[in-house]
Amino acid sequence: MTRSRKAVAKTVRRLIAVGTLAVVTAGLLAACGASKPAYCSDVTNFKNAVKQLKDVSSPSALVTQAKNVSSTGQSAVNAVKSNFAPQTSAVKTSLAALATSTMQLASSGSRATALAAIPGELTAVKTAGENLASAAHSCN
């Protein structure tokens, strides 16, 4: 695989993670009302990083912003995991499975298997994110 294909595959993996974490963030922000839990600042930082993706105008800017989203997303997950350990564990597990299949897309030998697995993995990520959002929303 050429370097540019590796970079594209890496960016695709990050963008999938970003989309998933955006679902999680939406639910977590609902929990950040007037009496804000300690994790709200990390969740807000992540939300802002995701919003800034729409302003990306070049591949290098996309890579930079994807790194920012990844970093702030991980901080948000780390901040909430003590409150919602089972839910964050499910999110991480489902994201890891999706990332593995996404990486396999770059390999011609594993592409068909990866394409077959991704829809179910996206559903698992969505469900895990919704469960986390539901748990976070009920903390108020």
C-alpha positions as CSV (number, residue, x, y, z in Angstrom):
1,M,0.0,0.0,0.0
2,T,1.4,3.4,-0.9
3,R,1.9,6.1,1.7
4,S,-1.1,8.1,0.4
5,R,-3.4,5.1,0.6
6,K,-2.3,4.5,4.2
7,A,-3.0,8.1,5.0
8,V,-6.4,7.9,3.5
9,A,-7.2,4.7,5.3
10,K,-6.1,6.2,8.6
11,T,-8.2,9.3,7.9
12,V,-11.2,7.2,7.1
13,R,-10.8,5.3,10.4
14,R,-10.6,8.6,12.3
15,L,-13.7,10.0,10.6
16,I,-15.7,6.9,11.4
17,A,-14.6,7.3,15.0
18,V,-15.5,10.9,14.9
19,G,-19.0,10.3,13.6
20,T,-19.6,7.7,16.3
21,L,-18.3,9.8,19.1
22,A,-20.5,12.7,17.9
23,V,-23.5,10.5,18.6
24,V,-22.2,9.8,22.1
25,T,-21.4,13.5,22.6
26,A,-25.0,14.5,21.8
27,G,-26.3,12.4,24.6
28,L,-23.6,13.5,27.0
29,L,-24.3,17.1,26.4
30,A,-27.9,16.5,27.3
31,A,-26.6,15.6,30.8
32,C,-24.7,18.9,31.0
33,G,-27.5,21.1,32.2
34,A,-27.4,23.8,34.9
35,S,-25.6,21.6,37.4
36,K,-22.8,20.4,35.2
37,P,-21.0,17.2,36.0
38,A,-17.2,17.4,36.0
39,Y,-16.9,15.7,32.6
40,C,-18.9,18.4,30.7
41,S,-15.9,20.5,29.8
42,D,-14.2,17.6,28.2
43,V,-17.4,16.7,26.3
44,T,-17.8,20.4,25.2
45,N,-14.2,20.5,23.9
46,F,-14.8,17.3,21.9
47,K,-18.1,18.8,20.5
48,N,-16.3,21.9,19.4
49,A,-13.5,19.9,17.8
50,V,-16.1,17.9,15.8
51,K,-17.8,21.2,14.7
52,Q,-14.5,22.5,13.4
53,L,-14.3,19.6,10.9
54,K,-16.7,21.4,8.7
55,D,-14.2,24.2,8.2
56,V,-11.4,22.0,7.0
57,S,-10.2,23.1,3.6
58,S,-7.2,20.8,2.8
59,P,-6.0,17.3,3.4
60,S,-3.3,18.4,5.8
61,A,-5.9,20.4,7.8
62,L,-8.2,17.4,7.8
63,V,-5.4,15.3,9.3
64,T,-4.7,18.0,11.9
65,Q,-8.3,18.4,12.9
66,A,-8.9,14.6,12.9
67,K,-6.0,14.3,15.5
68,N,-7.7,17.1,17.5
69,V,-11.0,15.3,17.4
70,S,-9.4,12.0,18.3
71,S,-7.6,13.6,21.3
72,T,-10.5,15.5,22.6
73,G,-12.8,12.5,22.1
74,Q,-10.5,10.2,24.0
75,S,-10.4,12.8,26.8
76,A,-14.2,12.9,26.9
77,V,-14.4,9.2,27.0
78,N,-11.8,9.0,29.8
79,A,-13.7,11.7,31.8
80,V,-17.0,9.9,31.7
81,K,-15.8,6.3,32.0
82,S,-15.7,6.3,35.8
83,N,-19.4,7.4,35.8
84,F,-20.4,5.1,33.0
85,A,-17.9,2.3,32.9
86,P,-20.1,-0.4,31.2
87,Q,-21.3,2.0,28.6
88,T,-17.9,3.4,27.7
89,S,-16.4,-0.1,27.6
90,A,-19.1,-1.1,25.0
91,V,-18.4,2.0,23.0
92,K,-14.6,1.3,23.0
93,T,-15.2,-2.4,22.0
94,S,-17.5,-1.5,19.2
95,L,-15.2,1.2,17.9
96,A,-12.2,-1.2,18.0
97,A,-14.1,-3.7,15.9
98,L,-15.1,-1.1,13.4
99,A,-11.5,0.3,13.2
100,T,-10.2,-3.2,12.5
101,S,-12.7,-3.7,9.7
102,T,-11.9,-0.3,8.3
103,M,-8.2,-1.1,8.3
104,Q,-9.0,-4.3,6.4
105,L,-10.6,-2.2,3.6
106,A,-7.1,-1.3,2.5
107,S,-6.2,-5.0,2.1
108,S,-7.5,-6.5,-1.1
109,G,-7.6,-10.0,0.5
110,S,-9.8,-8.9,3.4
111,R,-11.9,-6.2,1.7
112,A,-15.0,-8.4,1.1
113,T,-15.0,-9.6,4.7
114,A,-14.6,-6.1,6.1
115,L,-17.4,-4.7,3.9
116,A,-19.7,-7.5,5.1
117,A,-18.9,-6.8,8.8
118,I,-19.0,-3.0,8.8
119,P,-22.9,-2.5,8.7
120,G,-23.3,-4.7,11.8
121,E,-20.4,-2.9,13.5
122,L,-21.9,0.5,12.7
123,T,-25.1,-0.7,14.3
124,A,-23.2,-1.9,17.4
125,V,-21.4,1.5,17.7
126,K,-24.7,3.3,17.3
127,T,-26.3,1.2,20.0
128,A,-23.4,1.5,22.4
129,G,-23.4,5.3,21.9
130,E,-27.1,5.5,22.5
131,N,-26.8,3.4,25.6
132,L,-24.0,5.7,26.9
133,A,-26.1,8.8,26.0
134,S,-29.1,7.4,27.8
135,A,-27.1,6.6,30.9
136,A,-25.5,10.1,30.9
137,H,-28.9,11.8,30.4
138,S,-30.4,10.0,33.4
139,C,-27.7,11.4,35.8
140,N,-29.5,14.7,36.1
